[in-house]
């Protein structure tokens, strides 16, 4: 057994994405951000659904269409449907944001 809050480095120059489970059906990731954002004008356009949960910290997730920003705080979760263009607009620069992300292919 491993704790979701264990083994977090003190220095995080780049966002950390760790696979907790990865197989043909599902991928579960722990993502650790600290002031990290999606590069300017880059959008994620995934061929699969993604469900995210903020375990700690805060983030601002942007949708391209409709042009919308969603503030997420600890405990908030959100389903991002396949091909919903999105990006991370902001995470707290002075505090860790820990995400749980679950990816799966819709049938």
Secondary structure, DSSP 4 states (H G I P E B T S, - for coil): ---TTSS--S--SS-EEEEEEESSSEEEEEEEESS--PPTT--B--SSEEEEEEEESEEEEEETTTTEEEEEETT-EEEE-TT--EEEEEE-TTS-EEEEEEEE---
